[in-house]
Amino acid sequence: MTTEAAAIPGLKARRASFRPWEGNTLPVLVIVLAIVGLWYAAALAMNWRGTADAFERAGEARSAPEIALATMGQERPMLPAPHQIVFELKKTVIDTPTTSRRSLVYHAWVTLSSTLVGFGLGTALGIVLAVLVVHVKTLERSLMPWVISSQTIPILAIAPIIIVVLGSIGVTGLLPKSIISAYLCFFPITIGMVKGLNSPDPMQRDLMRTYSASQAQTLWRLRLPASLPYLFAGLKVAVAISLVGAIVGELPTGAQAGLGARLLAGSYYGQTIQIWAALFGAAILASLLVATVGLVERLVNRSMGARTA
Amino acid sequence: MTAARRASVLTPLVLAGCLYVLMLVHRPGVAGAPGPLFWGLVVALWLASIVALSGLSNLRLKSRPADRLASLAVPILFGAFLFFLWEVIVVGAGVPSVLMPAPSAIARRFAASMPVLRDDFIQTFVKSVLTGYAMGCGAGFVVAILADRVPFLRRGLLPLGNFVSALPVIGIAPIMVMWFGFDWPSKAAVVVVMTFFPMLVNTVAGLTAAGRIERDLMQSYAAGYWTTLLKLRLPVALPFIFNALKINSTLALIGAIVAEFFGTPTVGMGFRISIEVARMSLDMVWAEIALAAIAGSAFYGAVALIERGATFWHPSYRT
C-alpha cells in the first residue's frame, strides 16, 4: 500500500537539501525498499499454493525454484508482485490510446473530472458558509453545531441514495458523483475558513475600525488574506476526500467508467492486477492533486509577498 | 432586553404553529394537495422561526447554566425546524417516497424493522468496526512507540504516514474481500488499515509534545526511559491520541460500510443500503442511515467522554 509513497517525500527532500544522510530521504528510501522486499516475500508466500496447484492440475512436475519463479508471473495472483503492477500500469497508461475503455487514463479522467467539479462546488459552498457563519451570529449558533456533528455520521453511506434519487429524476453522469464529493469536502474548508476568518487579533480589527472600514472592507482587506493559510490547509484535506467521494460515488451505479468502476469490475472478475493498478492510479492521482494545491499555495503566498518561515 | 422578549414570545408561538401544521398536513384532504393558504402559513412560520432563533442566539443570560441551556436549545430548535420543513414539504407536496420519504415514514420503518437493523448493527458495528478499530488503533500506537524509540524509523515512517493519509485507502476494500472472504474479517481488515495511519502520525506527534523543561526535570529525578514515557510523555500525548481516536471513530464506520459494497454475506449496514437502494425502498435505506448516524455519533460521543475524563487537566477543559 505504501511503495508508491516515495514520489512526494523524495521530491521534497531532493529540493530541500543536498545531504541525503541528514534529511528524511535515506530513512524513507530504506523503509520503502523494505516494504518492496516484504511485498515480494509476501507475493511468493501467498501465491505459492495457487501456482503449485495450477502446475499439478496441468500434470507438470516442477521443482521448487521453478514454482517460486512462476509465483511472480501469475495471471490472477492473490498478491501481484510489484513489477506486475508496474507493467500493468505501463500497459494501460502508456501503451493503450487514452480514448480506449481499457486505458487507465480514460478512467482516471472520468474520476478526475467529477472530483474537480465536486471540489469546486464544495470549496465555493465551504467558503460562502464560513463567511456567513462569521458574520451572522444566528447561523454560528444554530448551523455550526450541525455542521460539526454531521461529520460524526458516515456520510459516504448516503452516496447510493444521491446517485439513485438524482438518477430517477434524470440527472446522471458527472453531477451526482460531484455532489457526493462536494458534500464530503465542504466541511474541512468551512471549519478551516471560520478559524482563519476569526484569526486576525482584536488589535488588527480595532485598527480597521479606526479606519472606519465597513464590514465588507474588513472582510476583503483583513479577514480573507489572514484566512489563506487555513484555507489551503483545508483545501489539501478536501481535495483528497473529494477523490474518495468520486470513487465511492462510482460504486452503486453498476460502475460504467472511472477508477471506482475499475476496482469494482476487478473484484467481480477476480482481476487482482487490475485492482492494484487502479489503486495505484488513484494514489498517484491523489498525490498529484495534493501537490497541485501545495503548488498553488506557494504561488499565492509569493504573489502576496508572504515571507517563508 | 427586546431580543429576549421577542424570543420568549415567538418561540412558543412558532412551536404551536408547527404542531398545528404537522397535524394539518397529515389530514387526508390536505396531504398531497394543500391550498396556497397552507403554504402561506408554512412561509410565515419560517420567517417567524428565523426571528425567534436570532432572538434566542443573541440572548445574554446572567447565569451560566441558563446560558448553556440557550446555546444548546438554538441548534436543537434549528434542527427540529429543518425536520419539520422536510416532513411538511414531502407530505404536503406529495413527493413520491421513491424520491424522498418523509421523516415520519422513516421513523415508522425504523420501528417496524428493528430485528433486521439489530442484526445489521451487530454485523457491521460490533464485529467489523469495533474489532478493526481496536486492532488498527492498537497497532498504530505500538508502532508509534517503536518509531519514537528508533529515530531512523520515525524519520522514514512519518513522511510515509502523512502521505498515506491523503490516499484513497478505502480502495483496498476489494482486495481485502478477496483475501479474507465475504464475512466481517475482510471489513475489519479495511478498518485496520484505515485507522492505523492517523493513529501512528498523531501519536508520534504527541510523543514529541513534552517540553524540554519537563524532560529535564524527569532527568534530574533520575527517571529512566519507561518512567518518563509513562509519567510524562504519554499523558502529554493524550490529547493527540484522543484526536486520532475521534478521527478514527468516523473513518472506521465509513470503511466498514463502504467495504460491504464490495461483497458481504446477506447481513450488514452497507449490504442493506446497497440492496434496498436497488429495490427502490428508500425508507429502509434512510432508516439504515439513521442507524449509522446514531451509531457514529454515539461512538464519537463515547470517545469524547472518555477523553474528558482522561485529560481533565488539559487547558481546553478547565473552566
Interface residues (C-beta under 8 A of the other chain):
Chain A: M1 T2 A5 I8 P9 K12 N24 P27 V28 L29 V30 I31 V32 M78 K137 T138 E140 R141 S142 L143 M144 P145 W146 S149 Q151 T152 I153 P154 I155 L156 A157 I158 P160 I161 V164 V165 S168 I169 K236 A240 L243 V244 I247 V248 L251 P252 L259 G260 L263 L264 G266 S267 G270 T272 I275 W276 A278 L279 A282 A283 A286 S287 V290
Chain B: I50 L53 S54 S57 N58 S71 V74 P75 L77 F78 G79 V98 L99 M100 F152 L153 R154 R155 G156 L157 L158 P159 L160 F163 V164 A166 L167 P168 V169 I170 G171 I172 A173 P174 I175 V177 M178 W179 V193 S249 T250 L253 I254 I257 V258 F261 F262 G263 M269 G270 I273 S274 V277 M280 L282 V285 W286 E288 I289 A292 A293 G296 S297 F299 Y300 G301
